[in-house]
Each structure stands twice: as C-alpha cells, then as structure tokens.
C-alpha cells in the first residue's frame, strides 16, 4: 500500500500507552554489563523480542557475541527487519540495550528499575539512554506494519549490546564478525544523543582516551617523608601537570564541538592507604581525555609519556599507564545523503531547521565511521543520561517517531 504520512502520524500520536508499556518492560530488566556488576542484556533482549512479535514485527534475527561472564555466556544483538518497497539499501536505526548503574540510590526519588510517570515524563534508569530512541524506532515501524504500509526502503532496527563500556560485544563484534549485514549505501541513524529541540545532527565525535595511571613509590610513616617516596604526591602532581600541559600543547579550537577545545580531566581515584599517618607507596588515578579530531591519540600519548618521565625524575617514583579506551573517529561529511534526508525529515515533520554539530561523548557512530559508514546521531532529549532521576519526555518519543517515520517514507 502506498505510504500515507498523515495516517502514520495519527497512529503514532494515538498509541502513547504502548510506548509507556515498552519503556516499563525494558526498565524492569537490569541490562548491566559484567564490568558494571551485571550479567548482560539477555533478559531484556528476550523481553523485547516477545514484545515486537506481539506487535507484528516478526522478522527478527539474533547475533550473539560470546562472553563467558554474561548470562548463558552471550551478549545478544537483535535485528528487526521491515521490508521496504526497495531493497537497494537499508535505513538503520540503532539503539543499545545496556544501561549504566544507578549510582547513589539516595539521590533517586523513585525506584530506578520501575518506571514512574509524572508531569509528562517517565523516570527510571535507561528510559532516555537509550530506551527513548529504541521506543521511537519501534513506534515508527509499528505504524507502518499495523497500517499495512511499506517504507520506501528496507528498514532495519539494531538493538545492540555493550555500548556503555566500549561496544566490544556489540557493534565492534558485529562489524568484525558479520560485515555482510551492512552496506556503504545504507543510511544509519543513531538516536543516542541530542538536544531539547531535536535540531542538532551530530556528524563527528572527539577522539577518546581513558587512561589508568599507576604510580609506585615507597611507603613510610607520615612523620618521616624523607624515608619514603610519596606516590600520592607524585600522582597528584602528575594529574595536574597532564591537565595543564596537554591543554597548552593541544590548544586548537573547533566550534563544531561544545566545548570547542580538547579536554584532559582527572576523574576517578583508587583508595591507597588506610591511615592519615601513612605516606602511600602506591597511587592509582584515571583520566578522561576528549580530543579534537585534528589531533591523533598517538600524539597525545607521546606527550603523556614525556610528562610521566618528568614526574619519575622529580619524585624518584615509577609511573606506568594502561589504555582503558581509545577511540579515534572520522567524521560523516556534512553533505552526505543521511544528513540531507534527516535534515529534510526534521523540517517536514516539525518545521525545524537542523544544525550540524560534533560531540565529546562516545557512541557507536565512531566505530561505524571508522569502517567507512556514514551515520548521524540525533534525538530530541534533555540529556539526563547517567544521572540520578534519569527521565525522558513522552512527547519526545512521539515527536522522534514521527521524524523517523517521515524519513522512512523518502
């Protein structure tokens, strides 16, 4: 049947209760990675599969990455396919199944694993990151399926594992083990970041370095620092020097991004000694670096090593570091087909003129771009991801579903 946009819009707006139902179902399954104390995404994936089948979306394929730490030793990646009028390329909408831990429960006003609706919002862990995008994608294709309509091109929804801790068992595994799934002609939308108006289309990400530093000195009594080598003092000095010196050396600005400069931030620190009067002989700290694409990770690491050697000489300690995450991404061209079609769809659906941006956060887009796939990150959201009292606005689910449905009609 020929696509009718008004029919799709009406259906999407009328089925608000189903989107809340799906959000509630997804949130009830704690899809935490093993690194975050969980056993993976399997229960959530199976619940989603059942929900999709009940709603007439039945062409489902599973691609399970092996992971002995997870339930049934797998990390599931689920693909739903909706046949289009043409199969010359596919339109992908990609959302991730895993969520982050709740953090300090005392900061939550509600049970994070039970969706609470209030003032047009849904509260709970994962409701925005990334279930909002997942539900919007479902709503768009369900409107086609339920009304007997076909999108112009075949549509594929990918619900992937492991995005929150590096995508090793998600998009990276799929690209390495099932490259046949994707074509360079495909259009890829990732509703995993955005702004309250839904006007920004992200085409580039900063390079990412997460580093763990270990400083080894010599433990001694707090009253006799002359007999030891204070690893805490050396580590603290190193973190400050890295922050200041890296900023000076890698100081270019790119106003595609906010902030427009590279950032080099000390973050987590491990406990060292258990007494105030003990000078620690070992100190471990971490840094989160978000680097403009004009600088390679290798150049930054070279400067990191220089600063580590200076600290070793000054304090008589040894410094080593481990790379926890390293991501360097090409950009999607601003004039690419996916940017153009999404921009046109946003304008048609909501009369909004889109803006092209870059971000400092990491998404699966970086992995796809590095393999030569043009993709965009976009959504309408307040960006409450990873926060206590995470929420999504129900109206945003509906608005984005309409935009996606319009894009699928082109």
N, C-alpha and C positions, 0 to 999 in steps of 0.2 A: 504494500500500500504506500502511496506517495506520502512523504513526510509532511506533517502539518504542525508548525511551530506553536500555534495557539492551542492546539489540542494537548501538546506536550506540556506547555506552561500551566494550563489549567489543572492537569493531572498532578504535576509536581506540587503545586500550591495546595491541592486538596488532601494530600496524604502526609501531613505533618506528623500524625500519630505514629506512622510506621518508622519514621526517622528516629523518633524518640525511643521506640521499641528496639531498634537496632543498636542505637547508642547504649541503651541499658544492657542489652545482651552482651555486647563487646566488652564493656567496662567490668562486667561481673567475672571475667576471666583474666587473671593476673598474668599477662603475657610479658614476663620479665626474662631477660637474658640470664644465662648462668652467671655471668660476671656480676650481675645485679641481684644475685640470690634467688633467681627463679629457675624454672625448668623449661623455658622456651614458650613457643607460641601455639603448640599443637591443639590444646583445648579450645583456644579462641578461633583458630583456623577451622576446626571441625564444626564449631557452632555457626560460624559464618557460612560454611558450605551448606549446612542444613537450611539456614535462613534463605540463602539465594535460591536453592532448589524449590523451596516452598513458594517463592515469588516468581517462578517460571524461568529463572536464569539457570539453565541446566547443563550447558556445555562448559564443564569445569575440568581443569587439569591441575594435578599436583606435581610439584618438583621439589622433592625433599632432600635437603642437604644433610649429610651425615654429621652428627655431633654427639659423641658419647655422653656428654654432660647433660643433655636435654632429655625430656620425656620421650620414650621409645627410641632414643638415640637419633632423633631427626629434628631439623628446623624446617618447617613447611613453607613453601612458596606456592601460592594459589593463583591460577589464571582463569578468569571468566571470559569467554569469547561470545560476542554478539555479532552474528552475520550481517554484513552490510550489502548495499546494492553493488558495490565494487570491492574487490579484494586485491587491488593493485598495491595498496599499502594499508597499514593499520593505524588507528588512533589509539594510543595507550594512555590510560590514566593510572598512575602508580601511587599506592599508599602503603604504609608499613603497618604491620600487625603489632610489633612490640612497643612497649611503653617504658618510661623510666620509673624508678622507685618513688614512693610518696614523699620521702624526706621526713622531717619532723611532724609527726601526726598531730601534735598540739597546735600546729599552725592551721590545721584544716577545721573548717566549720561543720563539715559533714563527713560521713564515711566515704573515703576516696574511691572505694570499689563498688559503690552503689550510686547510680545517677540520681541526682535531685534536680527537679525543675523549679526554677524560681525567676520571676520577672523576665521571662522570655529567654532564659539561659539554662543550659544544662551543666551541672557541676560534677566533676569526677576526674580521676586520673585517666588521661588518654582521650577525653572527649573532644579536645581540639587537636592534640598531637598524637595520632594522625587520623583519629576516627572521623573527624569532621569531613576531611577530604574523602575518606573511604565512603562515608554515607552519602555525600553529594554525588560521587561517581555512581553508586548504586541507584540513587534516585533518578539520575538522568537515564541510565539504561533501562531501568524498570519501566519508566514512562514509555519508552519505545516498545518494549516487549509486551506490556499489558495492553497497549493500544494497537498492536499488530502492525507497527511501523518499523521500517528499516532505516538505520543510519546510512549516510551516503557511502561510507567506507566501513570495513570491518572494525569493530571496537574490541579492545582487549583491556580488561581491568587486571592489574597485577597487585596482589596483596603480598608483600614480601616480608621476610624475616630479618631480624638483626640490624635494623637501621641505626638504632640508638647507640650501639657500641662498635660501629665500624663496617657493617654490611658484609662481613666475610662469608656468612651463611645465607646472605640474601642476594642482592643484585650482583655483587662480585662473583659469587658462586654461579649464578645463572649465566653471566656473560662468559665465564670461563668454560662451563660445562655444557651449556645449551645455547651457543651463539646463533643457532638456526632460528631461534624464537624471534630475533629482531632483524629489521631491515633498515638500512641507512635512509630509506624513503619514509619511514614511519614518523608520525608526529607524536611526541611524548610530552604529556602534561603531568606535573608533579604537584598536587595541591597540599604542600607541606611547608608553607611559609607565605606571608602576605602582609596585608595592611587592612585597617578597618573599612576602607572604601572599596577594596578589591581592584585597585587601579594599577598596582605595580606588578610588572612582569620581570622576574629575575632571570638573567641570562648568564651570570658569571658568579663565581664564588672565590673568596680569598683562599689562598693555599693555607693548609693547616699543618701545624706541628704540635704534637703533645709530647713533652719530654719529662722523663723522671730522672732527677739528679741524685746521686749518692755521694756524700762527702764523708770520707773516713779520716779521722784524726786520732787523738789519744785521750781516753777518759781519765779524769783525775778529780781530786777534791776541789770544791768551789773556792776554797781559800788559797789554793796553790795553782793558779792557772799557768804559772811558769813551768810546772812539771807535766803539763799536758798540751794538747793541740785541740783547740775548741772547734769542733765540727759545726756546732750551731752558729757560731760567729762567722766562720768561713762560708757556710751555706747562705746565711742571711746577706752577707756582703755580695756573694755571687749573684743572688737573685736580684738585688738592687742594681748591680753593675750590668747584668744582662738586660734588665728593663731599660736602663738609661742609654747604654752604649748601642744596643740594637736599634733603638728609636733614632739615634743620631745617624747611624750608618745607612739605615734603610728608611729614608725620610720622605720619599716621594708621596704625592697625594693623587688620588683618583676619585673624582666626585661622583662616579657611578656608585660608590660604596658609602655606607654610613657605619662607623666613622670613615672618613676618606683616607685614612692612613693605616699603616700596619700596626698591630698591637702585639705586645710581648709581656704577658701578665703572669706573675707568680700566683699560684692558686692553692692547691691542697698541700698540706704538710703532715708527715707522719710523726707520731709521738716518738720522742727519743729516750730520755732518762725519766726516772720516776721520783726524783728528788730535786728540790731547788738548789741544794748544795753540791750537786754533781755536774761537773762540766762534761758534756757529752762527747763521746768519741766517734759517733756516727749520726748523721742527719740526712734525711731524705725529704726532698720537696719536688713540686711539679710546676710546670709552666705550660700555659695555653697560648700558642702563637698563631695569629691570623694575619697572613702576609699577602700584600698586594701581588697580583699575578705577574707584575713586571719583575719580581724578584724570585729566583728559584729557591727551593728549600735547601739545596746543596750549598748555596752561598751563605744562607743564614747559619747553617750548621758549621760551616768553616769558621765563621766569626764566634759562634758559641764555643768552639774548641779553643780558640785563642783566649777567650775570657777565662775558661776553665784553667788553662795553664798558668795564667797570671795569678789566680787565686791559690793554686798549688804552691807557687813560689813564695807568695806573700805569707801564707799561713802554715806552710810545711805539711799540708794535707794531701790526700789524693782525691781526685774528682773523676767520676765516671757518669755517663748518662745513657739512658735507654730510650729509643724512639717508640712511643706507645701508639701514635697515629701520625701518618704522613700522607697528605693528600694534596696533589697539585693538579689543577683543572684548567682545561682550555675553556674558552667562552663560546656560547652559542651566538652566531652572528646576529646582529640586530635586525638585519633584513631577511632572516630566514623565514621559511614558509610557516613554521609553527608559531613564531612570534606574530607574523602578519595575521594568521587566521584567528589566534586567540584575541589579539587586539580588536579585530573586526567583530568577534563574537561578544566581547565585553561591551563594545559600543552598541551593538544591535540589541543586546539583552537589557542593558541598563543605562544607555546613553552616557557612558563614562569614557573619557579619553584616557587611555592607558599610558603608563610611564615605564621606561626601561631602567632597571637597576641591577646592581650587584649586591651580594650579601657576604657577611663574615661567617655565618653559620655553615655547617656542612649538611648536604643532602645527598641522596643517591644520584642527583644530577651530575655531580663531579665525576663519578665512575662512568656514567654513560657518555659524558662529553669527552672523556679521555679515550674512549673507544670509537670516537667519531660520530656519535649520535647527537643530533641537535635536540635539546629539550629545554623546557621552561618550568620554573617554579612559580606558582601563583595560587592565591586563595584570598578570601575575604575573612579576616580574623583579627582579634585583638592581641594576638601573640602572648597567650598565657601559658605556653608550653613550659613544662618542668617546674612550674610554680605551685605552691600550695593553693588550694581552691581553684585549680585549673577549671576553666569553663569555655564553652562555645555558645555562640548566639544562634538560636534555632533558625532565625531568619537568614543567617549567613549560609547555613546548609542549603536552604531552599534557593537562595539567590545564585549560589555557585552551581547548583544542579541545573538551573535554567541556562546559565552560561555554557556549561559543558554540553547540554542538550542542543543548544544552538550551534556550537562548534561541530557537533556530530552530524548536523544537517548540511554542512557545507562541503 
